[in-house]
Amino acid sequence: MTRIQFIERDGKREFAIMPIEIFERLATLVEDAEDVALFDAAKATDDGFRVPAAVANAILDGDSALKAWREHRGLTQEALAAQAGISKAYLCQIETGKREGSVKTLRALAKALSVALDDLRP
């Protein structure tokens, strides 16, 4: 049953009347094509950065983003502090929220952890 009727206006086809089975198949194909287009658009803007589940879960459980990333990277406070050029005590205070790190310090920490500065913010 593939008979399609056309309604013309001024000698040009303007509307098509089709059996519902054909319409439903076409609607599915259009939806699939839209899904592919959305996926392609998302893929084109993907920067490749992902937050590992361990980091996300640690943050959701109350750890600071800094501590979560440090532990994910397998660094001790001493090692990270040395890489960032700060004291272990200062790093500990930033991780526990007792002090806010300066932008310069947070940039150094982000660089040492290979993350963006914004990834260390609460």
C-alpha positions as MATLAB code, in Angstrom:
seq = 'MTRIQFIERDGKREFAIMPIEIFERLATLVEDAEDVALFDAAKATDDGFRVPAAVANAILDGDSALKAWREHRGLTQEALAAQAGISKAYLCQIETGKREGSVKTLRALAKALSVALDDLRP';
ca = [
       0.000    0.000    0.000;
       2.275    2.762   -1.247;
      -0.259    4.879   -3.039;
       0.338    8.552   -2.363;
      -2.137   11.209   -3.450;
      -1.077   14.746   -4.253;
      -2.991   17.969   -3.929;
      -1.960   20.601   -6.405;
      -2.292   24.349   -6.340;
      -1.606   26.380   -9.451;
      -0.328   23.255  -11.188;
       2.304   22.481   -8.522;
       2.243   19.721   -5.961;
       1.655   21.310   -2.584;
       0.492   18.475   -0.296;
       0.904   14.724   -0.206;
      -1.594   12.350    1.349;
      -0.148    8.973    2.258;
      -1.085    5.886    4.214;
      -0.173    6.068    7.904;
       2.304    3.177    7.553;
       4.390    5.204    5.120;
       4.140    8.310    7.298;
       5.326    6.370   10.380;
       8.310    4.927    8.481;
       9.223    8.383    7.205;
       8.867    9.895   10.680;
      11.264    7.270   12.062;
      13.791    7.978    9.296;
      13.576   11.733    9.895;
      14.058   11.256   13.646;
      17.081    9.029   13.011;
      18.559   11.634   10.661;
      18.024   14.356   13.289;
      19.747   12.171   15.913;
      22.727   11.662   13.597;
      22.928   15.423   12.955;
      22.854   16.177   16.705;
      25.548   13.572   17.362;
      27.738   14.945   14.570;
      27.339   18.493   15.927;
      28.252   17.381   19.452;
      31.235   15.427   18.175;
      32.470   18.411   16.152;
      32.563   20.611   19.265;
      34.006   17.940   21.574;
      37.268   19.037   23.150;
      38.039   15.505   24.325;
      38.089   16.415   28.002;
      36.268   14.078   30.347;
      35.906   14.134   34.100;
      36.633   10.613   35.346;
      33.921    9.018   37.489;
      36.331    8.754   40.418;
      36.871   12.521   40.374;
      33.179   13.330   39.963;
      32.187   10.935   42.742;
      34.826   12.307   45.119;
      33.580   15.854   44.518;
      29.969   14.755   45.018;
      31.048   13.063   48.260;
      32.407   16.369   49.557;
      36.093   16.396   48.579;
      37.458   19.539   46.989;
      38.030   19.360   43.259;
      41.719   19.960   43.923;
      41.987   16.942   46.229;
      39.927   14.756   43.888;
      42.165   15.549   40.915;
      45.342   15.183   42.981;
      44.318   11.728   44.180;
      43.176   10.750   40.697;
      46.602   11.664   39.350;
      48.213    9.591   42.125;
      50.076   12.514   43.652;
      50.805   13.118   47.295;
      50.359   16.578   48.741;
      54.138   16.866   48.921;
      54.584   15.996   45.248;
      51.866   18.334   44.006;
      53.026   21.180   46.222;
      56.565   20.779   44.892;
      55.371   20.799   41.278;
      53.294   23.931   41.893;
      56.051   25.677   43.852;
      54.067   26.029   47.092;
      54.315   24.539   50.556;
      52.498   21.371   51.534;
      50.795   23.289   54.349;
      49.425   25.869   51.897;
      48.170   23.120   49.592;
      46.482   21.385   52.528;
      44.749   24.623   53.507;
      43.485   25.127   49.953;
      42.251   21.524   49.738;
      40.361   21.791   53.026;
      38.903   25.209   52.215;
      40.670   26.991   55.084;
      42.349   29.284   52.566;
      41.613   30.345   49.035;
      44.498   29.965   46.685;
      45.561   32.922   44.608;
      44.877   32.762   40.895;
      48.603   32.338   40.302;
      48.734   29.401   42.719;
      45.609   27.785   41.320;
      47.002   28.120   37.787;
      50.200   26.386   38.892;
      48.185   23.606   40.524;
      45.975   23.206   37.452;
      49.036   22.995   35.228;
      50.634   20.387   37.487;
      47.408   18.347   37.386;
      46.906   18.836   33.611;
      43.446   20.338   34.040;
      41.886   23.707   33.291;
      41.776   26.293   36.055;
      37.970   26.100   36.097;
      38.181   22.379   36.878;
      39.597   23.219   40.318;
      36.809   25.595   41.279;
      33.903   24.378   43.431;
];
